[in-house]
Structures are given as C-alpha cells and as structure tokens.
C-alpha cells in the first residue's frame, strides 16, 4: 500500500488510504491547540489520539507487524 503525505488547506499533514474492506481512511495531524494529536481511522469516523495514546499503541502495532498477532 502506497501512502503519500500531503498538506491540508490549513497546512496539516494528511495521508489518505483504503483499508482492507475498501473504506476510505486517513491519518492527519490535529489542530488541537492544547496538545499534539492526530486523527486516525475511517474518514467519516476517525479516532482523535494524543501523543500518549499513539505511544501506547506502538508496541501492539509493532507486534502485529512482526508476527501477525497482538499477543
């Protein structure tokens, strides 16, 4: 899957992609002023994750990348 970052009209980095079921998805920098955060998920229903939340997901995602499993 090729993922290419682009800038939104407001200057935030964003990458659009299609998931396994053909749903349009994206990851995007958030404009949240109080802390760094991203939007992630199906474009019409994305998660709003802080840096701390994203950090907590990294070990699970890394395990899945390496083994195909979460545990």
N, C-alpha and C positions, 0 to 999 in steps of 0.2 A: 504494500500500500504506500503510495507516494503521498507525503504530507508536506505542503508548502505553506510557510508562514506568509501572511500579508498584513497590511495595516488597515484598520477600520477607518471610517471617515473622521473619527475623533483621535486617531493615532495609536490605538491599542493593537497589539499583535493578536492575530487570529489565524486559526487553521481549521478549514472545513474538511470533513471526510465522511465516508459512508460506512456504516457498521455492517456486521455480518448479515443482518436482516434487510439491508438496503435502506435503513433510515439515515437521513441527513443528520450529521453530528458535528460538533465543533468544540474546540478548546480556545479560550480567549482570555486575555488579561481583563481584569475588572477595573472599573473606575472608582471602586470603593476608596474613600478618602482616608479612612481611619487605619487601614492595614492593607498589605498586599493580599490579593485574592485572584482566583481565576474562575471562569465559568467553564463547565465540562459536561458533556452529555448530548443527548438528542436535542437538536437545536431548539425545538419547541418546549423542552422541559429539562433545562440544564441544572446541574448542581452548582452551588456557589461555595467554593472551597477556599479556606485561608491557607497560608503557607504551612501552618502547623498540621492542618488536616491532610494536605497533599503529602507532607513529610511522613505522616503515619501510614499512608497508602503505599509508599515506595517499597518497603520490604515485601508486601503482599504481591505487588505487581512484578517485582524482580523475581520472586519465587516462581510465579506463573510463567514468566519469560523463560526461565531456566528449566523448569520441569513440566509445565503444563498443568500444574496443580497449585493450590493455595497453601496446603499444609505439608 
